[in-house]
Structures are given as structure tokens and as C-alpha cells.
Amino acid sequence: QVQLVESGGDSVQAGGSLRLSCAASGFTFSRYAMNWYRRAPGKERELVAGIRNGGSTNYADSVKGRFTISRDNAKNTVYLQIDSLKLEDTAVYYCNVVIAWTNVWGQGTQVTVSS
């Protein structure tokens, strides 16, 4: 069974940092691109970062320079390092993988940024 489990969300002050983790299981992790999405209150879900199996990355314009996605294939884990947090980063962050044309999602982890 394919599973994604996020962790690391917290309540932090603006300007602070967090590292989110997503533990994956049930598939050959190293063969798949992994993504981080987020959904802020009252807003649509948006893709914030992706990393391909070969290591190339992409980011939403709103997070470039502040977010870093990485992966550790030995641990079947993808990370999202978040620096210089802004109030607008407040959201539930979700790990995602597409397997056989199907989106698989984790349960989400809450990031709350305060002033």
C-alpha cells in the first residue's frame, strides 16, 4: 500500500525556519518524482516544490529562494526546508506522488506563521 506521512509542521514566528519531512512507503521511491503542495485558508491548493528522481527541482515563484526541496532515497524521505517564513506561508502542507496516473497524498502537516 502506498503511503505518505508528513511531519515537522509547527507554529513559528515570521522569519523563522522549519523542515518538513515526508516518509514514503509502498513503492520504489527512488524512481518517482515527489512534490510538496500547500493549501492556505480560503485558497486553492498550490504546488510549491517538486523534485524529480534525478534530483532536478522546481519551485513556485512565491517560495523561490526560501524553500528547498530535497530527498534521501536511502530513507525513502523527501524534505522541504522552509526559511524566512512569511505570514502567507501559513497552510497545510501535503506530500504528493503520482503513481500510475493517480495522485497519492499524505495527511498533511500544519504550518502556522505568526507575526
Buried (B, 14 or more C-beta within 10 A) or exposed (E): EEEBBBBBBBEBEBEBEBBBBBBBEEBEBEEBBBBBBBBBEEEEBEEBBBBEBEEEBBBBEEBEEBBBBBBEBEEBBBBBBBBEBBEEBBBBBBBBBEEEEEEBBBEBBEBBBEE
